[in-house]
Amino acid sequence: MNKNEIISATCLLLSIAHSDGVFEKKEKKIIKEKITDFFNLKKTTINDVLKMSIKQYNDSIDVFAFGREINRTFSYQDKIDFICCAFEVAYSDEDLHYLEEYGIKKISNILNVKQNDLIKAKKEIEVYLK
């Protein structure tokens, strides 16, 4: 686990949260929880991670650079687990906006996640959230 990996993953989740044009408190809370759990971070560091990530996300042109960093370090299973995190962010307002779903598909393509694994991840989160 390195700093660039954590920032890149956080930026990808931020891209999902922003894709419908509204960044809600619930989405921010879920991102903090998912990144803390995923990378086993101390709760005291997540606010700094989020601040750095928001700055990088706002300065970025697209999500491909963030995806490239994830591809270098994540195993295939890590990528599937991360896609589940992305769906949790998207569903945090209890509605999967079509632009959020499009963003997740784009990220899964960047991460070379197979279509059937993307569908399984979506269904898994839908069942989990019910």
NORRA-V327527 format. One record per residue. N is the residue number from 1. PHI is phi in whole degrees, -180 to 180 (999 if undefined). NEAR is the number of other C-alpha atoms within 12 Angstrom. D_LAST is the distance of its C-alpha to the last C-alpha in Angstrom with 2 decimals. Layout:
BEGIN
{{N & PHI & NEAR & D_LAST} {N & PHI & NEAR & D_LAST}}
END
This chain:
BEGIN
{{1 & 999 & 20 & 31.89} {2 & -129 & 17 & 33.91} {3 & -60 & 22 & 33.70} {4 & -62 & 23 & 33.66} {5 & -63 & 26 & 30.74} {6 & -67 & 37 & 28.66} {7 & -63 & 36 & 29.83} {8 & -62 & 39 & 29.18} {9 & -63 & 49 & 25.58} {10 & -64 & 46 & 25.04} {11 & -63 & 42 & 26.81} {12 & -64 & 49 & 24.63} {13 & -68 & 44 & 21.48} {14 & -62 & 48 & 23.53} {15 & -63 & 42 & 24.35} {16 & -68 & 43 & 20.73} {17 & -61 & 41 & 20.33} {18 & -88 & 29 & 23.62} {19 & -64 & 29 & 23.27} {20 & -93 & 24 & 22.20} {21 & 86 & 14 & 25.08} {22 & -132 & 19 & 23.24} {23 & -106 & 24 & 22.71} {24 & -92 & 22 & 20.62} {25 & -59 & 16 & 20.72} {26 & -61 & 19 & 16.98} {27 & -66 & 33 & 17.65} {28 & -61 & 32 & 20.70} {29 & -62 & 23 & 19.00} {30 & -64 & 31 & 16.38} {31 & -59 & 44 & 19.38} {32 & -60 & 38 & 21.39} {33 & -64 & 29 & 18.86} {34 & -65 & 32 & 18.31} {35 & -68 & 39 & 22.09} {36 & -60 & 26 & 23.04} {37 & -69 & 18 & 20.96} {38 & -60 & 27 & 21.80} {39 & -103 & 27 & 25.49} {40 & 54 & 17 & 25.73} {41 & -85 & 21 & 27.39} {42 & -74 & 16 & 28.79} {43 & -59 & 17 & 27.02} {44 & -73 & 12 & 30.43} {45 & -95 & 19 & 30.67} {46 & -65 & 29 & 27.44} {47 & -65 & 22 & 28.90} {48 & -66 & 20 & 31.94} {49 & -60 & 32 & 29.92} {50 & -65 & 34 & 27.95} {51 & -60 & 19 & 31.27} {52 & -62 & 23 & 32.94} {53 & -68 & 32 & 30.06} {54 & -61 & 28 & 29.96} {55 & -62 & 17 & 33.73} {56 & -64 & 26 & 33.63} {57 & -62 & 29 & 30.88} {58 & -65 & 18 & 32.94} {59 & -85 & 13 & 36.07} {60 & -85 & 18 & 34.67} {61 & -95 & 12 & 35.30} {62 & -151 & 22 & 32.45} {63 & -93 & 33 & 29.87} {64 & -62 & 24 & 32.02} {65 & -64 & 25 & 33.85} {66 & -67 & 31 & 30.68} {67 & -64 & 35 & 29.47} {68 & -61 & 24 & 32.91} {69 & -63 & 26 & 32.69} {70 & -64 & 36 & 29.37} {71 & -60 & 28 & 30.95} {72 & -70 & 21 & 33.86} {73 & -119 & 22 & 31.98} {74 & -84 & 27 & 28.55} {75 & -76 & 16 & 28.35} {76 & -61 & 20 & 26.47} {77 & -64 & 19 & 23.66} {78 & -60 & 24 & 23.61} {79 & -64 & 34 & 23.25} {80 & -64 & 34 & 20.22} {81 & -60 & 30 & 18.63} {82 & -67 & 40 & 19.71} {83 & -61 & 47 & 18.17} {84 & -60 & 37 & 14.75} {85 & -61 & 41 & 15.74} {86 & -62 & 45 & 16.75} {87 & -64 & 48 & 13.46} {88 & -64 & 41 & 11.89} {89 & -64 & 46 & 14.82} {90 & -63 & 43 & 14.44} {91 & -87 & 33 & 10.89} {92 & -61 & 30 & 12.02} {93 & -97 & 23 & 13.05} {94 & 66 & 17 & 9.85} {95 & -145 & 19 & 12.19} {96 & -89 & 25 & 13.54} {97 & -69 & 23 & 17.23} {98 & -61 & 17 & 19.49} {99 & -74 & 20 & 21.68} {100 & -67 & 34 & 18.99} {101 & -64 & 30 & 18.20} {102 & -60 & 22 & 21.99} {103 & -62 & 31 & 22.46} {104 & -68 & 43 & 20.14} {105 & -62 & 31 & 22.05} {106 & -62 & 27 & 25.26} {107 & -64 & 41 & 24.46} {108 & -64 & 39 & 23.49} {109 & -67 & 24 & 26.83} {110 & -61 & 26 & 28.69} {111 & -86 & 36 & 27.27} {112 & 59 & 26 & 28.16} {113 & -85 & 31 & 24.71} {114 & -65 & 21 & 24.91} {115 & -55 & 20 & 23.06} {116 & -66 & 15 & 21.45} {117 & -73 & 24 & 20.15} {118 & -63 & 33 & 18.75} {119 & -64 & 21 & 16.87} {120 & -61 & 19 & 15.62} {121 & -62 & 30 & 14.49} {122 & -62 & 31 & 12.57} {123 & -64 & 19 & 10.84} {124 & -59 & 20 & 10.27} {125 & -70 & 27 & 8.61} {126 & -61 & 22 & 6.41} {127 & -67 & 14 & 5.41} {128 & -61 & 14 & 5.66} {129 & -83 & 18 & 3.82} {130 & -79 & 10 & 0.00}}
END
